[in-house]
Amino acid sequence: MIDNPDYEIEDEARVRDLVRHHGWATLVSVADDGAPVASHLPVLLEDTPHGEPMSLLGHVGRPDDVLHRLDSGRESLLIVQGPHGYVSPGWYDLTPAVPTWNYVAVHLHCTVELLAPAESYRVLSDTVDRYESVMPHPVRLPHVEEYARRIAKGAAGFRLRVTRWQGKAKLSQDKPRAVAERVIAALEADEHYAKPTLAAEMRAELGRRSAGTDGGSAGGSTGGEA
């Protein structure tokens, strides 16, 4: 990740919040032949007691579990991408200036535990519930249980236990506040590049800067890897 301490996320609660609200992730492992393997998948943050490492649940379609060697005990990397978007220098009202890309992302280094079929099915059901809950007429797996249990055999559930993490939030911290405010306004309304969720992240970042805090502190063994 970009090696700039100004963008470092140091608050684990902020990382948990990112995973909770932006649960589409990329799982990266190393195959037996040394080649990297990547899968894109939804993850759920587990509720863990205060002070315990983060734990996540997810699933892959078979045979991705074999390609990733998820039963090998090797460490895998999970990348969670939060809001991101193009930033035009035309929004700065400042010269000289060049374009950039603002984003929030975390890298979670994890050990992997494959789950038994019954627990894998619960992961699938909980994932459906997580995203269907906001629908006017939510569809739950019990509504289509016979079909759901049949196709669930093609998925492998797993638990990720986070051993260390690194997060970066590149949100125009290097720009004067007035410039950042103009970028926020453009991200809220621009015809081509509006990204309201990214604008909201930038507003929150300005609030942290005004309060003289980055939102908390990180555990020394969990953050800080470039």
LINVENWO-V570049 format. One record per helix or strand of 2 or more residues. SS is the DSSP state (a for helix, b for strand). FROM is the first residue (numbers start at 1). LEN is the number of residues. If there is no record, write none. Layout:
BEGIN
ss=<SS,SS>
from=<FROM,FROM>
len=<LEN,LEN>
END
This chain:
BEGIN
ss=<a,b,a,b,b,b,a,b,a,b,a,a,b,a,a>
from=<5,8,12,24,36,55,64,75,89,100,117,141,155,177,196>
len=<3,2,10,7,10,7,4,13,3,15,16,12,16,13,16>
END
